Amino acid sequence: MEIFEPLTLQTVLQMCIAAICIYLYIMLITRVTGKRTFAKMTSFDFAVTIAMGSILADAVNKPVSSLMPAIVSLALLAGLQALFAKILSSSDKAQKIITNTPILLMKDGKIFKENLNKALVSQADLMGKLREANVLQLSQVKAVVFETTGDISVLHTDSPVEIDDIIMTDVAATI
């Protein structure tokens, strides 16, 4: 079968050189545009990171063609990412338009089923996240937030401490 043919030494060397070049280029891009380039702070950041990963994989796995399309594509995505990060950090209005709003799934031990449905999170998924956070009783849960990245944050304690308002400022309580 063609899919199991061994690689030639030349192809392996090209892949190694491409991997080294791309690795160094990623280091350069991260230094120039900042750590956020590959962070997943928002769903937009996550999508750009996946696109960059796809470009990087193609550049390393298909080194017979030029690396220039990958280098230009990565530079463009990193530049756009830096530009959008600057816009989002300097404008609350732009942030509301471009990014999703975190959704409150649970507060003070009460599950918001409507918000679970809106976020497409099952109660079983929610319980799994509570177990991961070592929650033993629902009464320990102060809040569960479906973040803009798709992550679920569980804020819990046994002590009667209230969550500071600033932590929950941008979280949509009901939808």
N, C-alpha and C positions, 0 to 999 in steps of 0.2 A: 504494500500500500504506500502511496505517495506521502501520506501524513506522518509516516514513521521513518522517512529517509533521514539519515544522519546529516548533520550540518557540516559544511566544509570548514576547514581551518580559517579560511579567509572570512567567511560569514561570522564565525565565532569572534574573530579579532575585530571585525567591524562592529559587532554588537557590544563588545567590551569598550571599544573607543567611544561609541555613541553613548553608552551608559555613563562613562566617566565625564564626557563633555556635558551631558544633560545634568548630571549630579552637580557639577561645578556651576552650571548656569542657574540651577535652582537656588544654590547658595547665594549667588549674585543677586538674583531677583528678590529673594527674601531680605537680603541686606538693604537693597535699594528701596523696595516698596513696603517693607515692614512685615512683621509676623502675621498680620491679619490676612495677608495674601492667601495663606493656606489654612486659616482658621475657619471654624464653622459657627460663627456668631449668629448668622441668620440663615434662612433657607437659601437666599441668594448666594451667600458665601459658600454654602455647601455645594450648590449647583456649579459654581465656578471652579471649586476645588475638584469636583468630579470631571469636569471638562478638561482641566489641566492634567489630571491623571491620565485621561484617555490620550491626550496629545503626547504626554511623556512616554506612555507605553508604546504607542505607535513609533515614536522616534527611536526607542531602544530595540524594539522587535523587528523593525523594518529599516535597518541601517543602510540598505543598499541604495536608497534614495538619499537626497540631501537632507541635512539637519536644519537647513535654513527655514523651511516652512514651520517646523516645530519651534524654533527660536523666535521667529516673528510672532507666531500665534500666542506663545507664552508671554512674550513682552506685551502684546496687545491686551490679553486678559488680565495680566498683572497691573498694567496701567489703568485699565478700566476699573479694576477692583479697588485700586488706590484712590481713584477719582470718586467713585461711589462712597467709599469709606469716609473720605473728606466731606462730601456733601451730607452724608447721614450724621456725621459727628457735629456738623455746624448748623443743621437746620432740623428743628423738631417737625416742621410741616413735611419736609421731604422724607423724614423717617417714617411718619405715619402713612404716607402715600406708597412708599417703596417696600417697607417691611411688614410682616405679619404681626399681629398682636398676640402676646402670650395669653393662654386661656386658663382660667381657674377651673380645675377639675374637682377639687375637694377643698373644703374649708372647715376647720374646727370639727373634724370627724364626720362631716356631712358630705356625701357624694352628690355632685351635680350631674345627673344623668343626661340632661339636655346638652350640657357642655361636652360630655363624653361622646355623645352622638355627633355633635358638630365637629369635634376633633378627630372623629373616626377611631376612637380608642375604646376598646371593650373593657368591661368591668374586670375581666380576667387579666388583661394587660395591666390595668391599674393595680390590682392585687399583687401581681408579680413585681411591680416597681416598689410597692410598699414592703414586700418581703425583702427585696434587695437592699432597702434602706433600713432593715432590721426593725420595722414597726411591728409591735406585738398586739396593739389594740388601736382601733380607729380613733379612740379618744386622744391618742398621742399626736395625731396628725393636726398640725396647725394649718398647712396648706399644701396642695399638690398643684403644680403649674405645668401645663403643656407649653414648652418653650418654643420660640420661633424656629429653632433648629430641628424640632421634632423630639428633642430630649424631654424627659419628664423629671422635674425637680420635686423632691419630697422634703418639706420642712416639718420636722417633728421634734418633740421634746416631752419629757414627763413633768417638767416644771410649768407653773402657770405664767409663762412668759408670753407676751404679745409680740407679734411681728411688727417691726418698725414700718411705718407707712411707706417710706421711700423704697423699700424692697418690693412692694406690691404696686407701685405707682402706675406702671404701664400694663398691668394685667387686667384683662377683660373679665369681670366678675360674672356677668351673664351675657348671653348672646341673643 
